[in-house]
Amino acid sequence: MLTLITYDVSTSDPSGRKRLSKVARICVNYGQRVQNSVFECDLDNAQLIVVRDKLRKAMDEKRDSLRIYNLGDRYAGRIEHYGVKNAYDPEDALIL
C-alpha cells in the first residue's frame, strides 16, 4: 500500500539537526523522497509498523512532528503532480 510520510523536525540546536538527519535516513530506506520532508513508501502492514516505530524513536515528540497517510493500493487517481520534478511509479522496476 502506498504510504505518505511527512515530518517536521526542529533544527534550532545540534540535537535537532542530528534527529533530522536520522529521520531522513530512515525514510530513505523505505521509500522515495518526493519533497524535502515528504516520502512516498510502498509498505505492507508489517513494514509500516517497523518504520513508524523507528521514526517515533528517532524524533522528539515535544518538538517534532510526524504524519503518516495511508493511501492504500488504489492510489493512482488520488495523486496529482504539477511542476518540474518528474513523478515516478512506486510499483515500477527500480534500477540501481
C-alpha positions as CSV (number, residue, x, y, z in Angstrom):
1,M,0.0,0.0,0.0
2,L,1.2,3.5,-0.8
3,T,2.0,5.4,2.4
4,L,3.0,9.1,2.5
5,I,5.3,10.0,5.4
6,T,5.9,13.7,6.2
7,Y,7.9,15.2,9.1
8,D,8.9,18.5,10.5
9,V,12.0,18.3,12.9
10,S,13.0,21.3,14.9
11,T,16.6,22.1,13.9
12,S,17.2,25.1,16.3
13,D,20.0,23.2,18.0
14,P,22.6,20.5,17.1
15,S,20.5,17.7,18.6
16,G,17.6,18.7,16.2
17,R,19.9,18.6,13.2
18,K,21.0,15.1,14.2
19,R,17.4,14.0,14.6
20,L,16.5,15.4,11.2
21,S,19.3,13.5,9.6
22,K,18.3,10.3,11.3
23,V,14.6,10.6,10.4
24,A,15.6,11.3,6.8
25,R,17.9,8.2,6.7
26,I,15.1,6.0,8.0
27,C,12.7,7.3,5.4
28,V,15.2,6.9,2.5
29,N,15.5,3.2,3.5
30,Y,11.7,2.7,3.0
31,G,10.7,5.0,0.2
32,Q,11.3,7.7,-2.4
33,R,11.8,11.3,-1.4
34,V,9.3,13.4,-3.4
35,Q,9.9,16.7,-1.5
36,N,12.4,17.7,1.2
37,S,10.5,16.2,4.1
38,V,8.0,14.1,2.2
39,F,8.4,10.4,1.2
40,E,6.2,8.0,-0.8
41,C,6.7,4.5,0.5
42,D,5.2,1.2,-0.8
43,L,4.8,-0.7,2.5
44,D,2.9,-3.7,3.8
45,N,1.4,-3.6,7.3
46,A,4.5,-5.2,8.9
47,Q,6.8,-2.7,7.3
48,L,4.6,0.2,8.3
49,I,4.7,-0.9,11.9
50,V,8.5,-1.1,11.8
51,V,9.1,2.2,10.1
52,R,6.6,4.0,12.3
53,D,8.3,2.7,15.5
54,K,11.8,3.6,14.2
55,L,10.6,7.2,13.3
56,R,8.9,7.7,16.7
57,K,12.1,6.6,18.5
58,A,14.2,9.0,16.4
59,M,12.0,12.0,16.9
60,D,11.4,14.3,19.9
61,E,7.6,14.2,20.3
62,K,7.6,17.5,22.2
63,R,9.5,19.4,19.4
64,D,9.0,17.5,16.2
65,S,6.0,16.4,14.1
66,L,5.4,13.2,12.1
67,R,2.4,12.5,9.8
68,I,1.7,9.2,8.1
69,Y,-1.0,8.9,5.4
70,N,-2.1,5.5,4.2
71,L,-3.2,6.0,0.5
72,G,-3.9,2.2,0.1
73,D,-3.5,0.1,-3.0
74,R,-5.7,2.2,-5.3
75,Y,-3.9,5.5,-5.0
76,A,-3.3,6.3,-8.7
77,G,-6.3,8.5,-9.1
78,R,-5.6,10.3,-5.8
79,I,-2.3,11.8,-6.7
80,E,-1.9,14.9,-8.8
81,H,1.5,16.3,-9.7
82,Y,2.4,19.6,-11.3
83,G,5.8,21.2,-11.8
84,V,9.4,20.3,-12.6
85,K,10.1,17.2,-10.5
86,N,9.2,14.1,-12.5
87,A,6.7,11.8,-10.9
88,Y,7.6,8.1,-10.5
89,D,5.6,4.9,-10.3
90,P,6.4,3.2,-6.9
91,E,5.4,-0.2,-8.4
92,D,7.8,0.2,-11.4
93,A,11.2,-1.5,-11.5
94,L,14.0,0.2,-9.6
95,I,17.3,0.2,-11.3
96,L,20.3,0.8,-9.1
